[in-house]
Amino acid sequence: MTKIMVVDDEAAVRMALKKVLEKDGYEVILAENGTAAVNLIKDCYQAADIVISDFKMPGLDGLETLTEIGKINPEITRIMLTGYATLDRAIDSVNIGIDGFLTKPFDNNELRAKVREFNMKRRLKQFVSEQVLSELQKVGEDLIPKRRSVSILFADIRGFSAMSEKMTPKELSSMLNHHFFKPLDKIVFEFNGTLDKHVGDSIMAIFGAPMAYDNTAMRTVSCALKMRDKMAEINQTLGDASMRISIGIGISTGEAMVGIFGSPIKKEYTAHGMPVILASRLERMAKEDEILVCPATYEAIKTSVQARPMDGVMLKGLEKEMTIYSIIGKA
């Protein structure tokens, strides 16, 4: 159950918020001032998932309270509650890391909707594009793990270990961040994919969850083709041939368990299941600038692409041979 802490020096406001929020199934914790709220979080790192704090309070004001709570646990969604007289200050607070603000007197339905919106946006903004976030907020999709039909994409730099031995830490960081992660992450978002994680020099992306769109497999392969084209474009600008970045991509389609997994200390939106394993195996097998897809992915896109079949392939951890496909381009 999501826990919300309400911080306000007025008992009537605290009780009104508690009554409204409990109707949505939240567990509500009350604090009469900023110091009490900060101490509660200090005593228990996970005392609250969301904190709603009034702006004008004796002692620590709302901005100071939420700032201190953010230092203790940056994963907490922090919301400012303010009267219209201090609205400009509240808006400024959003620019320094507060997740959102509410005005009082508040409309009950609006308050409940805003709390859901701020919390979902906070949890998902590192994984999905603003477009997907917007649609999730409209439909109220939850993030509890569930079985979904998805396509999984892994992209990885070929020969990364040899490259890294020739670079200083600063050069390596610049190469990964500016010439690999940043441009390819943007392409994932462009095709409405969900950025799962970066692992070393690898990118994992999920297509089809948390929002499902038409032609999931084709969007995933189109993303891979654009990634390959983008890396070719970047390599043209690097000059030094020894710095050329070659990638291998693996894609698999099927049913996986998708949602938020983890502990109170660390959570992530991710996928588990055979499509993840198979996509990872295909990515490891892919040669420079090669895109390998599983039979299910190919079956869904075969009329739209040119591909070369590779028969009798045995992948680690799988018991039987299969035919996989190397994607040449669109038909």
Short mmCIF file of the C-alpha atoms (twelve columns), coordinates in Angstrom:
data_MODEL
# 
_entry.id   MODEL 
# 
loop_
_atom_site.group_PDB 
_atom_site.id 
_atom_site.type_symbol 
_atom_site.label_atom_id 
_atom_site.label_alt_id 
_atom_site.label_comp_id 
_atom_site.label_asym_id 
_atom_site.label_seq_id 
_atom_site.Cartn_x 
_atom_site.Cartn_y 
_atom_site.Cartn_z 
_atom_site.pdbx_PDB_model_num 
ATOM 1   C CA . MET A 1   0.000   0.000   0.000   1 
ATOM 2   C CA . THR A 2   1.289   3.466   -0.908  1 
ATOM 3   C CA . LYS A 3   1.999   5.578   2.170   1 
ATOM 4   C CA . ILE A 4   1.380   9.337   2.103   1 
ATOM 5   C CA . MET A 5   2.629   11.722  4.775   1 
ATOM 6   C CA . VAL A 6   0.638   14.947  5.196   1 
ATOM 7   C CA . VAL A 7   2.543   17.823  6.829   1 
ATOM 8   C CA . ASP A 8   0.501   20.843  7.948   1 
ATOM 9   C CA . ASP A 9   0.347   22.918  11.115  1 
ATOM 10  C CA . GLU A 10  -3.468  23.114  10.871  1 
ATOM 11  C CA . ALA A 11  -5.172  20.030  12.298  1 
ATOM 12  C CA . ALA A 12  -8.322  20.606  10.218  1 
ATOM 13  C CA . VAL A 13  -6.327  20.544  6.964   1 
ATOM 14  C CA . ARG A 14  -4.447  17.399  8.009   1 
ATOM 15  C CA . MET A 15  -7.683  15.571  8.802   1 
ATOM 16  C CA . ALA A 16  -9.392  16.745  5.595   1 
ATOM 17  C CA . LEU A 17  -6.515  15.457  3.467   1 
ATOM 18  C CA . LYS A 18  -6.433  12.179  5.394   1 
ATOM 19  C CA . LYS A 19  -10.143 11.605  4.760   1 
ATOM 20  C CA . VAL A 20  -9.863  12.297  1.016   1 
ATOM 21  C CA . LEU A 21  -6.713  10.250  0.419   1 
ATOM 22  C CA . GLU A 22  -7.833  7.207   2.413   1 
ATOM 23  C CA . LYS A 23  -10.761 6.869   -0.011  1 
ATOM 24  C CA . ASP A 24  -8.184  6.070   -2.709  1 
ATOM 25  C CA . GLY A 25  -6.671  3.311   -0.587  1 
ATOM 26  C CA . TYR A 26  -3.592  5.197   0.645   1 
ATOM 27  C CA . GLU A 27  -2.169  4.771   4.134   1 
ATOM 28  C CA . VAL A 28  -1.974  8.308   5.525   1 
ATOM 29  C CA . ILE A 29  0.553   9.471   8.140   1 
ATOM 30  C CA . LEU A 30  0.181   12.914  9.756   1 
ATOM 31  C CA . ALA A 31  2.889   15.345  10.891  1 
ATOM 32  C CA . GLU A 32  2.096   18.688  12.515  1 
ATOM 33  C CA . ASN A 33  5.251   20.489  11.329  1 
ATOM 34  C CA . GLY A 34  8.334   20.160  9.159   1 
ATOM 35  C CA . THR A 35  10.654  19.047  11.935  1 
ATOM 36  C CA . ALA A 36  8.349   16.189  12.907  1 
ATOM 37  C CA . ALA A 37  8.104   15.081  9.273   1 
ATOM 38  C CA . VAL A 38  11.872  15.095  8.730   1 
ATOM 39  C CA . ASN A 39  12.422  13.148  11.946  1 
ATOM 40  C CA . LEU A 40  9.903   10.503  10.873  1 
ATOM 41  C CA . ILE A 41  11.811  9.961   7.609   1 
ATOM 42  C CA . LYS A 42  15.136  9.915   9.453   1 
ATOM 43  C CA . ASP A 43  13.797  7.246   11.811  1 
ATOM 44  C CA . CYS A 44  12.391  5.159   8.949   1 
ATOM 45  C CA . TYR A 45  13.782  5.637   5.445   1 
ATOM 46  C CA . GLN A 46  10.582  4.196   3.916   1 
ATOM 47  C CA . ALA A 47  8.104   5.867   6.295   1 
ATOM 48  C CA . ALA A 48  6.363   7.427   3.282   1 
ATOM 49  C CA . ASP A 49  6.249   7.043   -0.480  1 
ATOM 50  C CA . ILE A 50  4.736   10.517  -0.966  1 
ATOM 51  C CA . VAL A 51  4.963   13.628  1.215   1 
ATOM 52  C CA . ILE A 52  2.479   16.497  0.883   1 
ATOM 53  C CA . SER A 53  3.616   19.539  2.837   1 
ATOM 54  C CA . ASP A 54  1.992   22.917  3.417   1 
ATOM 55  C CA . PHE A 55  4.210   25.818  2.343   1 
ATOM 56  C CA . LYS A 56  3.628   28.265  5.209   1 
ATOM 57  C CA . MET A 57  4.434   26.685  8.573   1 
ATOM 58  C CA . PRO A 58  6.250   27.844  11.703  1 
ATOM 59  C CA . GLY A 59  9.825   26.561  11.966  1 
ATOM 60  C CA . LEU A 60  10.772  24.705  8.795   1 
ATOM 61  C CA . ASP A 61  8.586   25.909  5.932   1 
ATOM 62  C CA . GLY A 62  7.326   23.514  3.281   1 
ATOM 63  C CA . LEU A 63  10.193  24.040  0.854   1 
ATOM 64  C CA . GLU A 64  12.799  23.455  3.557   1 
ATOM 65  C CA . THR A 65  10.896  20.377  4.778   1 
ATOM 66  C CA . LEU A 66  10.645  18.775  1.339   1 
ATOM 67  C CA . THR A 67  14.262  19.625  0.543   1 
ATOM 68  C CA . GLU A 68  15.492  17.900  3.701   1 
ATOM 69  C CA . ILE A 69  13.284  14.851  3.052   1 
ATOM 70  C CA . GLY A 70  14.666  14.639  -0.490  1 
ATOM 71  C CA . LYS A 71  18.206  14.539  0.891   1 
ATOM 72  C CA . ILE A 72  17.301  11.591  3.127   1 
ATOM 73  C CA . ASN A 73  15.346  9.631   0.505   1 
ATOM 74  C CA . PRO A 74  15.350  11.063  -3.038  1 
ATOM 75  C CA . GLU A 75  12.859  8.400   -4.191  1 
ATOM 76  C CA . ILE A 76  10.028  9.986   -2.173  1 
ATOM 77  C CA . THR A 77  7.541   11.950  -4.292  1 
ATOM 78  C CA . ARG A 78  7.369   15.459  -2.812  1 
ATOM 79  C CA . ILE A 79  4.336   17.710  -3.292  1 
ATOM 80  C CA . MET A 80  3.868   21.304  -2.082  1 
ATOM 81  C CA . LEU A 81  0.478   22.429  -0.742  1 
ATOM 82  C CA . THR A 82  0.050   26.177  -1.005  1 
ATOM 83  C CA . GLY A 83  -2.494  28.984  -0.936  1 
ATOM 84  C CA . TYR A 84  -2.850  31.232  -3.960  1 
ATOM 85  C CA . ALA A 85  -0.894  33.989  -2.181  1 
ATOM 86  C CA . THR A 86  2.285   31.911  -2.343  1 
ATOM 87  C CA . LEU A 87  1.596   30.226  -5.693  1 
ATOM 88  C CA . ASP A 88  4.539   31.877  -7.471  1 
ATOM 89  C CA . ARG A 89  6.955   30.588  -4.843  1 
ATOM 90  C CA . ALA A 90  5.466   27.113  -5.147  1 
ATOM 91  C CA . ILE A 91  5.940   27.132  -8.908  1 
ATOM 92  C CA . ASP A 92  9.567   28.124  -8.400  1 
ATOM 93  C CA . SER A 93  9.991   25.160  -6.073  1 
ATOM 94  C CA . VAL A 94  9.156   22.754  -8.910  1 
ATOM 95  C CA . ASN A 95  12.197  24.063  -10.742 1 
ATOM 96  C CA . ILE A 96  14.501  22.952  -7.922  1 
ATOM 97  C CA . GLY A 97  13.318  19.373  -7.686  1 
ATOM 98  C CA . ILE A 98  9.907   19.332  -5.968  1 
ATOM 99  C CA . ASP A 99  7.637   17.006  -7.944  1 
ATOM 100 C CA . GLY A 100 4.564   19.232  -8.027  1 
ATOM 101 C CA . PHE A 101 2.234   21.518  -6.111  1 
ATOM 102 C CA . LEU A 102 -1.420  21.707  -5.099  1 
ATOM 103 C CA . THR A 103 -3.411  24.819  -4.243  1 
ATOM 104 C CA . LYS A 104 -5.824  25.239  -1.348  1 
ATOM 105 C CA . PRO A 105 -8.684  25.378  -0.840  1 
ATOM 106 C CA . PHE A 106 -8.578  22.183  -2.875  1 
ATOM 107 C CA . ASP A 107 -11.179 20.243  -4.821  1 
ATOM 108 C CA . ASN A 108 -11.219 16.653  -3.567  1 
ATOM 109 C CA . ASN A 109 -11.353 14.968  -6.973  1 
ATOM 110 C CA . GLU A 110 -8.638  17.222  -8.375  1 
ATOM 111 C CA . LEU A 111 -6.399  16.563  -5.391  1 
ATOM 112 C CA . ARG A 112 -6.739  12.791  -5.742  1 
ATOM 113 C CA . ALA A 113 -6.041  12.961  -9.478  1 
ATOM 114 C CA . LYS A 114 -2.994  15.176  -8.997  1 
ATOM 115 C CA . VAL A 115 -1.520  12.909  -6.343  1 
ATOM 116 C CA . ARG A 116 -1.821  9.934   -8.703  1 
ATOM 117 C CA . GLU A 117 -0.317  11.958  -11.551 1 
ATOM 118 C CA . PHE A 118 2.679   13.246  -9.601  1 
ATOM 119 C CA . ASN A 119 3.454   9.833   -8.142  1 
ATOM 120 C CA . MET A 120 3.276   8.017   -11.483 1 
ATOM 121 C CA . LYS A 121 5.339   10.671  -13.258 1 
ATOM 122 C CA . ARG A 122 8.004   10.543  -10.566 1 
ATOM 123 C CA . ARG A 123 8.318   6.769   -10.857 1 
ATOM 124 C CA . LEU A 124 8.319   6.538   -14.630 1 
ATOM 125 C CA . LYS A 125 10.024  9.624   -16.019 1 
ATOM 126 C CA . GLN A 126 13.403  7.853   -16.249 1 
ATOM 127 C CA . PHE A 127 11.950  4.900   -18.106 1 
ATOM 128 C CA . VAL A 128 9.518   6.214   -20.701 1 
ATOM 129 C CA . SER A 129 8.920   9.194   -22.955 1 
ATOM 130 C CA . GLU A 130 6.655   12.103  -22.051 1 
ATOM 131 C CA . GLN A 131 4.170   10.807  -24.644 1 
ATOM 132 C CA . VAL A 132 3.866   7.435   -22.901 1 
ATOM 133 C CA . LEU A 133 3.655   9.154   -19.504 1 
ATOM 134 C CA . SER A 134 0.790   11.282  -20.746 1 
ATOM 135 C CA . GLU A 135 -1.155  8.256   -21.926 1 
ATOM 136 C CA . LEU A 136 -0.491  6.325   -18.721 1 
ATOM 137 C CA . GLN A 137 -1.922  9.221   -16.714 1 
ATOM 138 C CA . LYS A 138 -5.067  9.221   -18.857 1 
ATOM 139 C CA . VAL A 139 -5.803  5.529   -18.403 1 
ATOM 140 C CA . GLY A 140 -4.488  5.138   -14.850 1 
ATOM 141 C CA . GLU A 141 -2.421  2.048   -15.693 1 
ATOM 142 C CA . ASP A 142 -0.885  0.433   -12.624 1 
ATOM 143 C CA . LEU A 143 2.648   -0.957  -12.454 1 
ATOM 144 C CA . ILE A 144 2.020   -4.182  -10.531 1 
ATOM 145 C CA . PRO A 145 3.900   -7.062  -12.240 1 
ATOM 146 C CA . LYS A 146 1.717   -8.850  -14.787 1 
ATOM 147 C CA . ARG A 147 2.109   -10.988 -17.891 1 
ATOM 148 C CA . ARG A 148 2.329   -8.949  -21.080 1 
ATOM 149 C CA . SER A 149 3.088   -9.640  -24.719 1 
ATOM 150 C CA . VAL A 150 6.257   -7.632  -25.392 1 
ATOM 151 C CA . SER A 151 9.295   -7.292  -27.584 1 
ATOM 152 C CA . ILE A 152 12.646  -6.971  -25.828 1 
ATOM 153 C CA . LEU A 153 15.660  -5.216  -27.369 1 
ATOM 154 C CA . PHE A 154 19.286  -5.428  -26.248 1 
ATOM 155 C CA . ALA A 155 21.965  -3.244  -27.861 1 
ATOM 156 C CA . ASP A 156 25.640  -3.571  -26.983 1 
ATOM 157 C CA . ILE A 157 28.973  -2.191  -28.204 1 
ATOM 158 C CA . ARG A 158 31.195  -4.736  -29.987 1 
ATOM 159 C CA . GLY A 159 34.794  -4.819  -28.767 1 
ATOM 160 C CA . PHE A 160 34.080  -2.494  -25.858 1 
ATOM 161 C CA . SER A 161 36.767  -3.956  -23.562 1 
ATOM 162 C CA . ALA A 162 39.519  -3.342  -26.118 1 
ATOM 163 C CA . MET A 163 38.241  0.196   -26.740 1 
ATOM 164 C CA . SER A 164 38.098  1.042   -23.042 1 
ATOM 165 C CA . GLU A 165 41.729  0.014   -22.507 1 
ATOM 166 C CA . LYS A 166 42.821  2.782   -24.892 1 
ATOM 167 C CA . MET A 167 40.786  5.533   -23.196 1 
ATOM 168 C CA . THR A 168 41.064  7.618   -20.068 1 
ATOM 169 C CA . PRO A 169 38.081  7.441   -17.692 1 
ATOM 170 C CA . LYS A 170 36.950  10.867  -18.922 1 
ATOM 171 C CA . GLU A 171 37.137  9.809   -22.569 1 
ATOM 172 C CA . LEU A 172 35.287  6.578   -21.847 1 
ATOM 173 C CA . SER A 173 32.535  8.404   -19.967 1 
ATOM 174 C CA . SER A 174 32.145  10.939  -22.772 1 
ATOM 175 C CA . MET A 175 31.986  8.243   -25.419 1 
ATOM 176 C CA . LEU A 176 29.345  6.208   -23.609 1 
ATOM 177 C CA . ASN A 177 27.168  9.102   -22.479 1 
ATOM 178 C CA . HIS A 178 27.271  11.350  -25.551 1 
ATOM 179 C CA . HIS A 179 27.815  8.953   -28.454 1 
ATOM 180 C CA . PHE A 180 25.940  5.859   -27.282 1 
ATOM 181 C CA . PHE A 181 23.450  6.131   -24.408 1 
ATOM 182 C CA . LYS A 182 22.053  9.595   -25.133 1 
ATOM 183 C CA . PRO A 183 21.320  9.183   -28.863 1 
ATOM 184 C CA . LEU A 184 20.085  5.594   -28.607 1 
ATOM 185 C CA . ASP A 185 17.912  6.256   -25.542 1 
ATOM 186 C CA . LYS A 186 16.195  9.020   -27.520 1 
ATOM 187 C CA . ILE A 187 15.469  6.572   -30.318 1 
ATOM 188 C CA . VAL A 188 13.884  4.123   -27.838 1 
ATOM 189 C CA . PHE A 189 11.550  6.908   -26.695 1 
ATOM 190 C CA . GLU A 190 10.837  7.936   -30.306 1 
ATOM 191 C CA . PHE A 191 9.343   4.484   -30.948 1 
ATOM 192 C CA . ASN A 192 7.392   4.500   -27.642 1 
ATOM 193 C CA . GLY A 193 9.688   1.988   -26.006 1 
ATOM 194 C CA . THR A 194 10.395  1.781   -22.290 1 
ATOM 195 C CA . LEU A 195 14.017  2.232   -21.297 1 
ATOM 196 C CA . ASP A 196 14.645  -0.593  -18.856 1 
ATOM 197 C CA . LYS A 197 18.304  -0.184  -17.913 1 
ATOM 198 C CA . HIS A 198 21.921  0.422   -18.860 1 
ATOM 199 C CA . VAL A 199 24.257  -2.418  -17.913 1 
ATOM 200 C CA . GLY A 200 27.891  -1.644  -18.660 1 
ATOM 201 C CA . ASP A 201 27.842  -0.835  -22.369 1 
ATOM 202 C CA . SER A 202 24.399  -2.397  -22.971 1 
ATOM 203 C CA . ILE A 203 20.925  -0.936  -23.346 1 
ATOM 204 C CA . MET A 204 17.789  -2.942  -22.553 1 
ATOM 205 C CA . ALA A 205 14.414  -1.678  -23.779 1 
ATOM 206 C CA . ILE A 206 10.864  -3.014  -23.529 1 
ATOM 207 C CA . PHE A 207 8.232   -2.462  -26.219 1 
ATOM 208 C CA . GLY A 208 4.575   -3.171  -25.465 1 
ATOM 209 C CA . ALA A 209 4.603   -2.290  -21.751 1 
ATOM 210 C CA . PRO A 210 3.524   -0.436  -19.725 1 
ATOM 211 C CA . MET A 211 1.549   0.876   -22.739 1 
ATOM 212 C CA . ALA A 212 0.694   -1.408  -25.651 1 
ATOM 213 C CA . TYR A 213 0.613   -0.088  -29.214 1 
ATOM 214 C CA . ASP A 214 -0.061  -1.699  -32.578 1 
ATOM 215 C CA . ASN A 215 2.754   -3.542  -34.364 1 
ATOM 216 C CA . THR A 216 4.997   -3.900  -31.316 1 
ATOM 217 C CA . ALA A 217 7.515   -6.159  -33.067 1 
ATOM 218 C CA . MET A 218 7.784   -3.842  -36.088 1 
ATOM 219 C CA . ARG A 219 8.284   -0.775  -33.888 1 
ATOM 220 C CA . THR A 220 11.070  -2.614  -32.088 1 
ATOM 221 C CA . VAL A 221 12.827  -3.605  -35.300 1 
ATOM 222 C CA . SER A 222 12.361  -0.081  -36.700 1 
ATOM 223 C CA . CYS A 223 13.999  1.242   -33.526 1 
ATOM 224 C CA . ALA A 224 16.933  -1.144  -34.044 1 
ATOM 225 C CA . LEU A 225 17.363  -0.082  -37.678 1 
ATOM 226 C CA . LYS A 226 17.389  3.576   -36.691 1 
ATOM 227 C CA . MET A 227 19.906  2.836   -33.929 1 
ATOM 228 C CA . ARG A 228 22.197  1.222   -36.489 1 
ATOM 229 C CA . ASP A 229 21.820  4.180   -38.850 1 
ATOM 230 C CA . LYS A 230 22.456  6.634   -36.023 1 
ATOM 231 C CA . MET A 231 25.666  4.899   -35.006 1 
ATOM 232 C CA . ALA A 232 26.862  5.014   -38.622 1 
ATOM 233 C CA . GLU A 233 26.144  8.763   -38.634 1 
ATOM 234 C CA . ILE A 234 28.009  9.268   -35.352 1 
ATOM 235 C CA . ASN A 235 30.981  7.262   -36.603 1 
ATOM 236 C CA . GLN A 236 31.245  9.627   -39.564 1 
ATOM 237 C CA . THR A 237 31.808  12.517  -37.137 1 
ATOM 238 C CA . LEU A 238 34.372  10.803  -34.889 1 
ATOM 239 C CA . GLY A 239 37.262  11.045  -37.325 1 
ATOM 240 C CA . ASP A 240 39.531  8.518   -35.617 1 
ATOM 241 C CA . ALA A 241 38.764  5.085   -37.093 1 
ATOM 242 C CA . SER A 242 39.962  3.401   -33.913 1 
ATOM 243 C CA . MET A 243 37.138  5.138   -32.027 1 
ATOM 244 C CA . ARG A 244 34.429  3.735   -34.300 1 
ATOM 245 C CA . ILE A 245 31.487  2.353   -32.305 1 
ATOM 246 C CA . SER A 246 29.990  -0.871  -33.664 1 
ATOM 247 C CA . ILE A 247 26.890  -2.322  -32.080 1 
ATOM 248 C CA . GLY A 248 25.112  -5.663  -32.022 1 
ATOM 249 C CA . ILE A 249 21.368  -5.881  -31.399 1 
ATOM 250 C CA . GLY A 250 19.151  -8.779  -30.315 1 
ATOM 251 C CA . ILE A 251 15.338  -8.738  -30.333 1 
ATOM 252 C CA . SER A 252 12.850  -11.295 -29.021 1 
ATOM 253 C CA . THR A 253 9.050   -11.274 -28.837 1 
ATOM 254 C CA . GLY A 254 6.790   -13.192 -26.473 1 
ATOM 255 C CA . GLU A 255 5.086   -13.202 -23.096 1 
ATOM 256 C CA . ALA A 256 7.017   -11.842 -20.111 1 
ATOM 257 C CA . MET A 257 6.309   -10.755 -16.551 1 
ATOM 258 C CA . VAL A 258 6.561   -6.953  -16.556 1 
ATOM 259 C CA . GLY A 259 6.251   -4.405  -13.754 1 
ATOM 260 C CA . ILE A 260 8.096   -2.871  -10.811 1 
ATOM 261 C CA . PHE A 261 10.368  -5.352  -9.022  1 
ATOM 262 C CA . GLY A 262 12.867  -4.851  -6.194  1 
ATOM 263 C CA . SER A 263 13.283  -4.085  -2.526  1 
ATOM 264 C CA . PRO A 264 12.367  -1.029  -0.434  1 
ATOM 265 C CA . ILE A 265 15.922  0.204   -1.086  1 
ATOM 266 C CA . LYS A 266 15.976  -0.225  -4.879  1 
ATOM 267 C CA . LYS A 267 13.113  -0.755  -7.306  1 
ATOM 268 C CA . GLU A 268 12.987  -0.785  -11.102 1 
ATOM 269 C CA . TYR A 269 10.478  -1.240  -13.884 1 
ATOM 270 C CA . THR A 270 11.690  -4.303  -15.775 1 
ATOM 271 C CA . ALA A 271 10.758  -7.556  -17.494 1 
ATOM 272 C CA . HIS A 272 11.496  -11.191 -16.668 1 
ATOM 273 C CA . GLY A 273 10.991  -14.269 -18.801 1 
ATOM 274 C CA . MET A 274 12.078  -16.115 -21.925 1 
ATOM 275 C CA . PRO A 275 11.942  -13.077 -24.295 1 
ATOM 276 C CA . VAL A 276 14.507  -11.317 -22.088 1 
ATOM 277 C CA . ILE A 277 16.813  -14.346 -22.037 1 
ATOM 278 C CA . LEU A 278 16.492  -14.922 -25.776 1 
ATOM 279 C CA . ALA A 279 17.045  -11.260 -26.725 1 
ATOM 280 C CA . SER A 280 20.158  -11.199 -24.549 1 
ATOM 281 C CA . ARG A 281 21.514  -14.363 -26.186 1 
ATOM 282 C CA . LEU A 282 20.839  -12.971 -29.679 1 
ATOM 283 C CA . GLU A 283 22.590  -9.701  -28.840 1 
ATOM 284 C CA . ARG A 284 25.704  -11.586 -27.683 1 
ATOM 285 C CA . MET A 285 25.718  -13.590 -30.901 1 
ATOM 286 C CA . ALA A 286 25.246  -10.554 -33.180 1 
ATOM 287 C CA . LYS A 287 28.275  -9.396  -35.125 1 
ATOM 288 C CA . GLU A 288 29.228  -5.777  -35.797 1 
ATOM 289 C CA . ASP A 289 26.183  -3.749  -36.902 1 
ATOM 290 C CA . GLU A 290 24.018  -6.872  -37.015 1 
ATOM 291 C CA . ILE A 291 20.402  -7.120  -35.839 1 
ATOM 292 C CA . LEU A 292 19.286  -10.628 -34.909 1 
ATOM 293 C CA . VAL A 293 15.651  -11.506 -34.183 1 
ATOM 294 C CA . CYS A 294 13.877  -14.592 -32.904 1 
ATOM 295 C CA . PRO A 295 11.339  -16.613 -34.942 1 
ATOM 296 C CA . ALA A 296 8.325   -14.965 -33.233 1 
ATOM 297 C CA . THR A 297 9.617   -11.489 -34.038 1 
ATOM 298 C CA . TYR A 298 10.310  -12.426 -37.658 1 
ATOM 299 C CA . GLU A 299 6.861   -14.000 -38.068 1 
ATOM 300 C CA . ALA A 300 5.263   -10.707 -37.005 1 
ATOM 301 C CA . ILE A 301 7.324   -8.540  -39.408 1 
ATOM 302 C CA . LYS A 302 8.292   -10.824 -42.304 1 
ATOM 303 C CA . THR A 303 6.284   -8.942  -44.943 1 
ATOM 304 C CA . SER A 304 7.880   -5.624  -43.967 1 
ATOM 305 C CA . VAL A 305 11.592  -6.469  -43.841 1 
ATOM 306 C CA . GLN A 306 14.425  -8.044  -45.735 1 
ATOM 307 C CA . ALA A 307 16.106  -10.743 -43.656 1 
ATOM 308 C CA . ARG A 308 18.630  -13.538 -43.933 1 
ATOM 309 C CA . PRO A 309 17.681  -16.800 -42.180 1 
ATOM 310 C CA . MET A 310 20.268  -18.590 -40.051 1 
ATOM 311 C CA . ASP A 311 19.265  -22.235 -39.602 1 
ATOM 312 C CA . GLY A 312 20.227  -24.705 -36.897 1 
ATOM 313 C CA . VAL A 313 21.323  -22.151 -34.310 1 
ATOM 314 C CA . MET A 314 21.793  -23.434 -30.767 1 
ATOM 315 C CA . LEU A 315 21.723  -20.696 -28.124 1 
ATOM 316 C CA . LYS A 316 23.123  -21.113 -24.620 1 
ATOM 317 C CA . GLY A 317 20.519  -22.256 -22.126 1 
ATOM 318 C CA . LEU A 318 18.033  -23.377 -24.783 1 
ATOM 319 C CA . GLU A 319 17.472  -27.069 -25.448 1 
ATOM 320 C CA . LYS A 320 16.779  -27.106 -29.175 1 
ATOM 321 C CA . GLU A 321 18.064  -25.589 -32.376 1 
ATOM 322 C CA . MET A 322 16.130  -22.770 -33.993 1 
ATOM 323 C CA . THR A 323 16.130  -20.581 -37.071 1 
ATOM 324 C CA . ILE A 324 16.937  -16.968 -36.318 1 
ATOM 325 C CA . TYR A 325 17.020  -14.027 -38.708 1 
ATOM 326 C CA . SER A 326 19.510  -11.263 -39.466 1 
ATOM 327 C CA . ILE A 327 17.628  -8.097  -40.430 1 
ATOM 328 C CA . ILE A 328 19.049  -6.411  -43.540 1 
ATOM 329 C CA . GLY A 329 16.556  -3.567  -43.796 1 
ATOM 330 C CA . LYS A 330 12.951  -2.710  -44.537 1 
ATOM 331 C CA . ALA A 331 11.283  -4.283  -47.562 1 
# 
